[in-house]
Amino acid sequence: MSETAETSSGVHPVTRPHTAAGQEATAFEAAHESYSFACMRCGHCWEQSYEIQHHVDAKGQPFVTYYADGKRVPSPLTRPTCVNCGNHVVRIMRSGQVSVIADALHLPTRTTVPAPATAGPLMNGGSHEERPHHHAEHHWHLSDLLKPFHLHRK
């Protein structure tokens, strides 16, 4: 229970599974977690999914190992490192934060209407010109992620 609000924090102790012989098993079922990261130095943002395997050592103490893209990696929660500049001042957010903002920023700024089959006025103010599509990957900055959350004060 939380001492300040006297409510459960939602954190529960890890229970160790037992084998048929009554002995504790040494491995748990793998969990999958995804996180969004933003470097506070260079502004680079990315997302990464992890497979987390829970284990019990010889002394009975639980420990976890993290895997990303099939390779064992250090815990992203203890000392995250920017994949762009190597800095360790990295903000960790819940998964989807980077992709939600990226999707929002890719929305077209104006509408285009296909050329009508017959001559006539344009409907809803669109234009006939096609906008070029850029398929190059965009480098996101921290400020891109924070724009939708800024409060405008008057």
Helices and strands as residue ranges (DSSP letters): E 31-39, E 45-56, E 62-68, E 71-73, E 90-94, H 97-105, H 142-146, G 147-149
